[in-house]
Amino acid sequence: MSFKTGLVGFLLFGVISLNAVAEVRLLEGWTRSPPPGVDRLAIYGRLVNDGDTPVVLSRLELAGAGQVMLHETVMDAGQMRMRHIDPIELSPSKALVMAPQGLHLMVMGLARSPQAGETLTIKATTRLDEVHTFLVRVQPITALGPVPN
């Protein structure tokens, strides 16, 4: 194989590999500033997979937090409870909607309480070790939804 043929093959493989990586995004990511003394918060927004194949998120991280998990709020024996959902599977071109009293990312073990106006950064890793970054705007404790830009 000539150098030229090998180089073209390498470049073509690189283009194919880059296109195979799904783009996973958090749209309109928001949370409320927690009350004093509370070391947890819920994150809302829409998780989307703009790729052509399903994506499974295997790990979620936030610097200064012990854990980040997907939870679902369900009614159980007349009481609202949270249920952990694992794995987080994102179908292509379909949004996973997270809203109060429904699906949400639950952050636990915060080292400090984020304040309104801050932006949090969630690191999401897929089963294929692809890393995606989600930005989350911290709203006042009384917020009912994201504030438009």
Protein Blocks (a to p, Z undefined) as FASTA:
>chain_A
ZZklmmmmmmmmmmmmmmmpccdddehiacddddehiacdcdedddddfbfbdcddfbdc
dehiabdcddddddeehiacddddddddddehiacdddehiacdddehiabdcdehiacd
dddddfkopacddddddddfkbgbdcdZZ
